[in-house]
Amino acid sequence: MLVEVKVQSLGLDSSSNTPVVILQEINGDRVLPIWIGPSEARAIAMQMADMAFSRPLTHDLFCSLLQGLGGTLKKVVVTRVEDATYYAELLVERDGELISVDARPSDSIAVALRAGARVFVQNSLLETGTIELTEDSGVVADLLLEDHPDRYHEAPSAMGPEELQEHLKRLNPEDFGRFTP
């Protein structure tokens, strides 16, 4: 069974300084953390802040290409986890045909946010992967931390669009930590 989710926030695993996207079910309290790379975290954060650029970034380019080829992203589904790696599918409709494209969840979420598509996860992932966001969990509830990853800060969704946009402009790639697959 599929469960619709939204990007609740971006987080930072304080033990590894690895970005985490927190997906929360639309009609419930369960959350699913998925550890992602810093580039994808930045792409998600910039879209959440509604930042526009004069030239298309990678995920914007993908959406433009998809549209130019007559396709529409219908939804994204996080399908499974194997050996601590999550898998997702982009479900694209083109000429009445539904095409499934294998993708990383982080890229899929970044594209879905840009395309206005819905995101779903398998219910079993929410049942086994859910964590509680507490100080003891090791996941800080805001990726956009400045100097204190061990403290909670205002979540990006609680910031106004202008404030979040200014905050993102001040970030450096090093602020997202180092990603080692």
C-alpha positions, 0 to 999 in steps of 0.5 A: 500500500502506498502512503502519500508523504510531504517533505517535512524538513531537511535534517542533519545527522549530527553523528556524520554531518550527513543531510537527511530529508524527513518525509512525513505522511500526509494524514499521520505522524509517521516520518521516514528519514532518508540520508542524502547527498549535499547537492540533493539537499541543496536542490531540495532546500532551494526549491522549498525556499522558492529560489529562482535562477537565471539558468536551469539547474540539473533538476530544473533541466530534467523537468524542462526536458521531460516537458519538452518530450511531452511527458508529465511526472505523475508521481514519485514512489519510494519503493524499497530499501536494500542494504541501507540504500533507498530506491525510488521510481519516477512515474512519467506519463507520455502519450497515454503510456505510464513509464517507470524510471528508476531514480534515487529518492533525493533526486526524485524528491527534488524533481517532484517539488519542481514539477508539483508532483505527489510523493508516496512511500511504501507503507512498509517503509514507514512502519520500519523506518520511522524515527522520532525526532528528539535530541537523542535521535542524532537527527537535528530537525533543520539542515540549515544550521549555521554554527551549532549542529547539536542544537535545534533551530527554527525549521525552514518551513517556519521561516518566511520565504525571504528569510529562508532565501537570504539564509540559503544565499549565505550557505557554502557547500561545506555547510552541508557536511561531507557525503561518503557513499 
